[in-house]
């Protein structure tokens, strides 16, 4: 079985928010935290140390650009960032909006319930974040 992120990069996804120079961003299927996204490097790399300095800077810069779009669009109280690669060994950020009423405010975002949303809700969130990106 191939890399799930490589398949999305190659074929696209209904929940795609942005394709930038270094990254592809999608809305995470699990919306236990409203607006949670995955920002993946646009090529298969497993470790941050494998990137050249310009590519690493682009990867970070584009993650910040997406974070700013989430802040503009959804107004969370805080954002959490995670760069793990334990389940899918393809370099990617989890950007997780946090809200004071999210059930674990002040604590880590894991573990959490799996909360999938409807296609209409997905489309609405994607558009909101895209609009936040356009405002930047």
Phi and psi restraints in degrees (value plus and minus 20) as a CYANA .aco file:
   2 UNK   PHI    -101.5   -61.5
   2 UNK   PSI    -198.6  -158.6
   3 UNK   PHI     -96.7   -56.7
   3 UNK   PSI     106.4   146.4
   4 UNK   PHI     -80.3   -40.3
   4 UNK   PSI     -60.9   -20.9
   5 UNK   PHI     -89.3   -49.3
   5 UNK   PSI     -58.5   -18.5
   6 UNK   PHI     -81.5   -41.5
   6 UNK   PSI     -57.6   -17.6
   7 UNK   PHI     -83.5   -43.5
   7 UNK   PSI     -62.4   -22.4
   8 UNK   PHI     -86.0   -46.0
   8 UNK   PSI     -62.0   -22.0
   9 UNK   PHI     -81.1   -41.1
   9 UNK   PSI     -61.4   -21.4
  10 UNK   PHI     -93.5   -53.5
  10 UNK   PSI     -65.2   -25.2
  11 UNK   PHI    -126.1   -86.1
  11 UNK   PSI     -28.7    11.3
  12 UNK   PHI      61.9   101.9
  12 UNK   PSI     157.2   197.2
  13 UNK   PHI    -176.8  -136.8
  13 UNK   PSI     125.3   165.3
  14 UNK   PHI     -82.6   -42.6
  14 UNK   PSI     -45.0    -5.0
  15 UNK   PHI    -121.9   -81.9
  15 UNK   PSI       5.5    45.5
  16 UNK   PHI     -95.0   -55.0
  16 UNK   PSI     112.8   152.8
  17 UNK   PHI    -119.1   -79.1
  17 UNK   PSI     -64.4   -24.4
  18 UNK   PHI    -176.9  -136.9
  18 UNK   PSI     127.2   167.2
  19 UNK   PHI    -139.9   -99.9
  19 UNK   PSI      91.1   131.1
  20 UNK   PHI    -131.3   -91.3
  20 UNK   PSI    -194.2  -154.2
  21 UNK   PHI     -79.9   -39.9
  21 UNK   PSI     -61.5   -21.5
  22 UNK   PHI    -130.8   -90.8
  22 UNK   PSI     -32.8     7.2
  23 UNK   PHI    -158.9  -118.9
  23 UNK   PSI     140.1   180.1
  24 UNK   PHI    -144.7  -104.7
  24 UNK   PSI     113.0   153.0
  25 UNK   PHI    -137.3   -97.3
  25 UNK   PSI     113.2   153.2
  26 UNK   PHI    -147.2  -107.2
  26 UNK   PSI     135.8   175.8
  27 UNK   PHI     -94.7   -54.7
  27 UNK   PSI     109.9   149.9
  28 UNK   PHI     -85.4   -45.4
  28 UNK   PSI     118.6   158.6
  29 UNK   PHI     -78.8   -38.8
  29 UNK   PSI     -55.5   -15.5
  30 UNK   PHI    -106.3   -66.3
  30 UNK   PSI      90.5   130.5
  31 UNK   PHI    -126.5   -86.5
  31 UNK   PSI      19.9    59.9
  32 UNK   PHI     -82.1   -42.1
  32 UNK   PSI     -40.4    -0.4
  33 UNK   PHI    -144.3  -104.3
  33 UNK   PSI      89.6   129.6
  34 UNK   PHI     -75.3   -35.3
  34 UNK   PSI     100.9   140.9
  35 UNK   PHI      76.5   116.5
  35 UNK   PSI     -13.3    26.7
  36 UNK   PHI     -82.3   -42.3
  36 UNK   PSI     110.9   150.9
  37 UNK   PHI    -149.2  -109.2
  37 UNK   PSI     144.4   184.4
  38 UNK   PHI    -137.1   -97.1
  38 UNK   PSI     106.3   146.3
  39 UNK   PHI    -132.3   -92.3
  39 UNK   PSI      86.4   126.4
  40 UNK   PHI    -127.2   -87.2
  40 UNK   PSI     123.8   163.8
  41 UNK   PHI     -81.7   -41.7
  41 UNK   PSI     122.3   162.3
  42 UNK   PHI    -100.3   -60.3
  42 UNK   PSI      -7.6    32.4
  43 UNK   PHI    -164.3  -124.3
  43 UNK   PSI     140.0   180.0
  44 UNK   PHI     -98.7   -58.7
  44 UNK   PSI      90.3   130.3
  45 UNK   PHI    -158.9  -118.9
  45 UNK   PSI     119.0   159.0
  46 UNK   PHI    -116.4   -76.4
  46 UNK   PSI     -46.7    -6.7
  47 UNK   PHI    -149.5  -109.5
  47 UNK   PSI     120.6   160.6
  48 UNK   PHI     -76.2   -36.2
  48 UNK   PSI     -53.8   -13.8
  49 UNK   PHI     -87.3   -47.3
  49 UNK   PSI     -32.6     7.4
  50 UNK   PHI    -102.4   -62.4
  50 UNK   PSI     -29.5    10.5
  51 UNK   PHI    -106.3   -66.3
  51 UNK   PSI     125.6   165.6
  52 UNK   PHI     -89.9   -49.9
  52 UNK   PSI     143.3   183.3
  53 UNK   PHI     -80.1   -40.1
  53 UNK   PSI     -65.4   -25.4
  54 UNK   PHI     -82.2   -42.2
  54 UNK   PSI     -58.9   -18.9
  55 UNK   PHI     -89.0   -49.0
  55 UNK   PSI     -60.3   -20.3
  56 UNK   PHI     -82.6   -42.6
  56 UNK   PSI     -63.9   -23.9
  57 UNK   PHI     -82.4   -42.4
  57 UNK   PSI     -60.4   -20.4
  58 UNK   PHI     -84.9   -44.9
  58 UNK   PSI     -61.3   -21.3
  59 UNK   PHI     -80.6   -40.6
  59 UNK   PSI     -66.6   -26.6
  60 UNK   PHI     -87.3   -47.3
  60 UNK   PSI     -65.9   -25.9
  61 UNK   PHI     -80.3   -40.3
  61 UNK   PSI     -61.4   -21.4
  62 UNK   PHI     -91.6   -51.6
  62 UNK   PSI     -52.7   -12.7
  63 UNK   PHI     -83.4   -43.4
  63 UNK   PSI     -60.7   -20.7
  64 UNK   PHI     -85.6   -45.6
  64 UNK   PSI     -59.0   -19.0
  65 UNK   PHI     -80.0   -40.0
  65 UNK   PSI     -63.9   -23.9
  66 UNK   PHI     -86.4   -46.4
  66 UNK   PSI     -62.2   -22.2
  67 UNK   PHI     -79.0   -39.0
  67 UNK   PSI     -63.0   -23.0
  68 UNK   PHI     -82.7   -42.7
  68 UNK   PSI     -58.1   -18.1
  69 UNK   PHI     -84.5   -44.5
  69 UNK   PSI     -61.0   -21.0
  70 UNK   PHI     -83.5   -43.5
  70 UNK   PSI     -64.2   -24.2
  71 UNK   PHI     -79.6   -39.6
  71 UNK   PSI     -64.0   -24.0
  72 UNK   PHI     -84.3   -44.3
  72 UNK   PSI     -65.0   -25.0
  73 UNK   PHI     -98.0   -58.0
  73 UNK   PSI     -59.5   -19.5
  74 UNK   PHI    -135.1   -95.1
  74 UNK   PSI     -34.4     5.6
  75 UNK   PHI      33.3    73.3
  75 UNK   PSI      29.3    69.3
  76 UNK   PHI     -87.5   -47.5
  76 UNK   PSI     142.5   182.5
  77 UNK   PHI     -92.9   -52.9
  77 UNK   PSI     -47.1    -7.1
  78 UNK   PHI    -183.4  -143.4
  78 UNK   PSI     139.4   179.4
  79 UNK   PHI    -139.1   -99.1
  79 UNK   PSI     118.0   158.0
  80 UNK   PHI    -125.9   -85.9
  80 UNK   PSI     126.6   166.6
  81 UNK   PHI    -145.0  -105.0
  81 UNK   PSI     117.3   157.3
  82 UNK   PHI    -159.8  -119.8
  82 UNK   PSI     119.4   159.4
  83 UNK   PHI    -152.9  -112.9
  83 UNK   PSI      71.0   111.0
  84 UNK   PHI    -129.8   -89.8
  84 UNK   PSI     -86.4   -46.4
  85 UNK   PHI      58.6    98.6
  85 UNK   PSI      -4.3    35.7
  86 UNK   PHI     -93.7   -53.7
  86 UNK   PSI     -58.7   -18.7
  87 UNK   PHI    -112.2   -72.2
  87 UNK   PSI     -66.4   -26.4
  88 UNK   PHI    -137.2   -97.2
  88 UNK   PSI      86.5   126.5
  89 UNK   PHI     -99.1   -59.1
  89 UNK   PSI      40.6    80.6
  90 UNK   PHI    -154.8  -114.8
  90 UNK   PSI     105.2   145.2
  91 UNK   PHI     -73.8   -33.8
  91 UNK   PSI     100.6   140.6
  92 UNK   PHI    -178.5  -138.5
  92 UNK   PSI     130.7   170.7
  93 UNK   PHI    -117.1   -77.1
  93 UNK   PSI     124.1   164.1
  94 UNK   PHI    -121.5   -81.5
  94 UNK   PSI     102.2   142.2
  95 UNK   PHI    -131.5   -91.5
  95 UNK   PSI      99.2   139.2
  96 UNK   PHI    -141.5  -101.5
  96 UNK   PSI      86.5   126.5
  97 UNK   PHI     -87.1   -47.1
  97 UNK   PSI     118.3   158.3
  98 UNK   PHI    -138.3   -98.3
  98 UNK   PSI     122.6   162.6
  99 UNK   PHI    -147.4  -107.4
  99 UNK   PSI     126.8   166.8
 100 UNK   PHI     -81.6   -41.6
 100 UNK   PSI     -38.9     1.1
 101 UNK   PHI    -126.1   -86.1
 101 UNK   PSI       1.4    41.4
 102 UNK   PHI    -100.4   -60.4
 102 UNK   PSI     -17.1    22.9
 103 UNK   PHI      73.5   113.5
 103 UNK   PSI     -40.6    -0.6
 104 UNK   PHI    -159.5  -119.5
 104 UNK   PSI      14.5    54.5
 105 UNK   PHI     -75.9   -35.9
 105 UNK   PSI     112.5   152.5
 106 UNK   PHI      68.5   108.5
 106 UNK   PSI     -29.8    10.2
 107 UNK   PHI    -133.2   -93.2
 107 UNK   PSI    -199.0  -159.0
 108 UNK   PHI     -91.0   -51.0
 108 UNK   PSI     137.7   177.7
 109 UNK   PHI     -97.9   -57.9
 109 UNK   PSI     -24.2    15.8
 110 UNK   PHI    -140.7  -100.7
 110 UNK   PSI     126.4   166.4
 111 UNK   PHI     -94.8   -54.8
 111 UNK   PSI     143.0   183.0
 112 UNK   PHI    -168.9  -128.9
 112 UNK   PSI     143.4   183.4
 113 UNK   PHI     -94.6   -54.6
 113 UNK   PSI     137.3   177.3
 114 UNK   PHI    -113.5   -73.5
 114 UNK   PSI      95.2   135.2
 115 UNK   PHI    -142.7  -102.7
 115 UNK   PSI      80.1   120.1
 116 UNK   PHI    -107.0   -67.0
 116 UNK   PSI     128.0   168.0
 117 UNK   PHI    -136.0   -96.0
 117 UNK   PSI     146.3   186.3
 118 UNK   PHI     -89.2   -49.2
 118 UNK   PSI     144.7   184.7
 119 UNK   PHI     -80.1   -40.1
 119 UNK   PSI     -59.5   -19.5
 120 UNK   PHI     -84.1   -44.1
 120 UNK   PSI     -62.8   -22.8
 121 UNK   PHI     -85.2   -45.2
 121 UNK   PSI     -59.7   -19.7
 122 UNK   PHI     -80.6   -40.6
 122 UNK   PSI     -69.6   -29.6
 123 UNK   PHI     -79.6   -39.6
 123 UNK   PSI     -61.1   -21.1
 124 UNK   PHI     -83.1   -43.1
 124 UNK   PSI     -65.5   -25.5
 125 UNK   PHI     -85.7   -45.7
 125 UNK   PSI     -62.2   -22.2
 126 UNK   PHI     -77.9   -37.9
 126 UNK   PSI     -67.8   -27.8
 127 UNK   PHI     -83.4   -43.4
 127 UNK   PSI     -61.1   -21.1
 128 UNK   PHI     -80.1   -40.1
 128 UNK   PSI     -65.9   -25.9
 129 UNK   PHI     -89.6   -49.6
 129 UNK   PSI     -59.1   -19.1
 130 UNK   PHI     -79.7   -39.7
 130 UNK   PSI     -61.7   -21.7
 131 UNK   PHI     -84.6   -44.6
 131 UNK   PSI     -57.7   -17.7
 132 UNK   PHI     -83.8   -43.8
 132 UNK   PSI     -54.9   -14.9
 133 UNK   PHI     -88.6   -48.6
 133 UNK   PSI     -59.8   -19.8
 134 UNK   PHI     -86.1   -46.1
 134 UNK   PSI     -48.3    -8.3
 135 UNK   PHI     -95.6   -55.6
 135 UNK   PSI     -31.0     9.0
